[in-house]
Amino acid sequence: MASNTATMVNLPSGTQICTTIPDILYLPELVFGGLVWILVACSLVVPANPQGWVMFVSVFCFVLTFIWMLVFACGGHHNNSSWVMADVACHALAAFFYLSASVSLAKVTVDLRDGSFQSYQLNISAVVFSYIATLLYFLHSILSAIRWKSF
């Protein structure tokens, strides 16, 4: 007869966050989110409203990810399901925000096609990095949900 005992998954702390899935995605999320932040800040676009949303999302997600990574690295979390659920919620929200910002930034970039070539190139790079950050946050939320299910 098969046993119905589930294996308990411990949340990583310290340097273990650099070696465990999905926590290894913190650093690429910070890198690509920071690149979006820098590239959007360097470009001058006439419709500032969509760019403002992209800046808010990139700065908010960068700070949130950095603080969340520090909480895990310093061991400020506990091995219970509420922290795992909060990890899923945090990264799912970031993925949703980045998806909305990426679509908005892509629309602004398409409209900028006839404008300054340098701003156009910066925005194309920002769009690519924004979609990569969206993918990373989405993968992190899916992998965190799998960890939550096994918790």
C-alpha positions as CSV (number, residue, x, y, z in Angstrom):
1,M,0.0,0.0,0.0
2,A,1.3,3.4,-1.0
3,S,2.1,6.0,1.6
4,N,0.2,9.3,1.5
5,T,2.9,11.3,3.3
6,A,4.0,14.4,1.4
7,T,7.5,15.7,1.5
8,M,7.8,19.0,3.3
9,V,9.5,21.7,1.3
10,N,11.6,24.2,3.3
11,L,11.8,27.8,2.2
12,P,15.4,28.8,1.4
13,S,17.3,31.4,3.4
14,G,20.8,32.8,3.2
15,T,22.8,31.8,0.2
16,Q,20.4,29.0,-0.6
17,I,18.2,31.5,-2.5
18,C,21.0,31.6,-5.2
19,T,20.7,27.8,-5.7
20,T,17.0,26.9,-5.5
21,I,14.2,27.1,-8.0
22,P,12.3,29.5,-8.2
23,D,14.4,31.8,-6.0
24,I,17.3,31.8,-8.4
25,L,15.2,34.1,-10.6
26,Y,15.5,37.0,-8.2
27,L,18.7,38.2,-9.8
28,P,17.6,38.1,-13.4
29,E,14.4,39.9,-12.4
30,L,16.4,42.6,-10.8
31,V,18.8,42.9,-13.8
32,F,16.1,43.1,-16.5
33,G,13.8,45.2,-14.4
34,G,16.6,47.6,-13.8
35,L,17.4,47.7,-17.5
36,V,13.8,48.6,-18.2
37,W,13.9,51.4,-15.6
38,I,17.2,52.8,-17.0
39,L,16.2,52.6,-20.7
40,V,12.8,54.3,-20.1
41,A,14.4,57.0,-18.0
42,C,16.9,57.7,-20.8
43,S,14.2,58.1,-23.5
44,L,12.2,61.2,-24.2
45,V,8.7,60.4,-25.3
46,V,5.9,62.9,-25.8
47,P,3.1,60.9,-24.4
48,A,4.4,60.8,-20.8
49,N,1.4,59.0,-19.3
50,P,2.2,55.5,-20.6
51,Q,5.9,56.0,-19.8
52,G,5.0,57.1,-16.3
53,W,3.1,53.8,-15.8
54,V,6.1,51.8,-17.1
55,M,8.5,53.7,-14.8
56,F,6.2,53.1,-11.8
57,V,6.0,49.4,-12.6
58,S,9.7,49.0,-13.1
59,V,10.7,50.9,-10.0
60,F,7.9,49.3,-7.8
61,C,8.8,45.8,-9.0
62,F,12.5,46.4,-8.6
63,V,12.1,47.6,-5.0
64,L,9.6,44.9,-4.1
65,T,11.8,42.2,-5.6
66,F,14.9,43.5,-3.8
67,I,13.1,43.7,-0.4
68,W,11.5,40.2,-0.9
69,M,14.9,38.8,-1.8
70,L,16.4,40.4,1.3
71,V,13.6,38.9,3.5
72,F,14.4,35.5,2.1
73,A,18.2,36.0,2.3
74,C,18.1,37.2,5.9
75,G,15.8,34.4,7.0
76,G,13.0,36.8,8.0
77,H,10.3,34.3,6.8
78,H,8.9,31.2,8.4
79,N,8.3,27.8,6.9
80,N,4.6,28.1,6.7
81,S,2.2,28.2,3.8
82,S,1.3,31.9,4.2
83,W,4.9,33.0,3.1
84,V,4.7,30.7,0.2
85,M,1.3,32.0,-0.8
86,A,2.6,35.6,-0.4
87,D,5.5,34.7,-2.7
88,V,3.1,33.5,-5.4
89,A,0.9,36.6,-5.0
90,C,3.8,39.0,-5.1
91,H,5.3,37.5,-8.3
92,A,1.9,37.1,-10.0
93,L,1.1,40.8,-9.3
94,A,4.5,41.8,-10.7
95,A,3.9,39.7,-13.8
96,F,0.5,41.3,-14.3
97,F,1.9,44.8,-13.8
98,Y,4.8,44.1,-16.2
99,L,2.5,42.7,-18.8
100,S,0.4,45.8,-18.8
101,A,3.5,48.0,-18.8
102,S,5.0,46.0,-21.7
103,V,2.0,46.3,-23.9
104,S,1.8,50.0,-23.1
105,L,5.5,50.5,-23.9
106,A,5.2,48.6,-27.1
107,K,2.3,50.8,-28.2
108,V,4.2,53.9,-27.5
109,T,7.2,52.5,-29.3
110,V,5.2,51.7,-32.4
111,D,3.8,55.2,-32.4
112,L,7.3,56.7,-32.0
113,R,8.6,54.9,-35.2
114,D,8.6,58.2,-37.1
115,G,10.3,60.2,-34.4
116,S,13.8,60.3,-33.0
117,F,15.9,57.3,-34.0
118,Q,17.8,57.2,-30.7
119,S,14.6,57.2,-28.6
120,Y,13.1,54.6,-30.9
121,Q,16.1,52.3,-30.3
122,L,16.0,52.8,-26.5
123,N,12.3,52.0,-26.5
124,I,12.7,48.9,-28.5
125,S,15.4,47.7,-26.1
126,A,13.1,48.6,-23.2
127,V,10.2,46.7,-24.7
128,V,12.4,43.6,-25.2
129,F,13.7,43.7,-21.6
130,S,10.2,44.4,-20.3
131,Y,8.8,41.3,-21.9
132,I,11.7,39.3,-20.6
133,A,11.0,40.6,-17.1
134,T,7.4,39.7,-17.6
135,L,8.4,36.2,-18.5
136,L,10.7,35.9,-15.5
137,Y,8.1,37.1,-13.1
138,F,5.5,34.8,-14.7
139,L,7.8,31.8,-14.4
140,H,8.7,32.7,-10.8
141,S,5.0,32.8,-9.9
142,I,4.3,29.5,-11.6
143,L,7.3,27.8,-9.9
144,S,6.3,29.4,-6.6
145,A,2.7,28.0,-7.0
146,I,4.2,24.5,-7.6
147,R,6.2,24.9,-4.4
148,W,3.1,26.1,-2.6
149,K,1.2,23.0,-3.8
150,S,3.9,20.7,-2.5
151,F,4.2,22.7,0.8
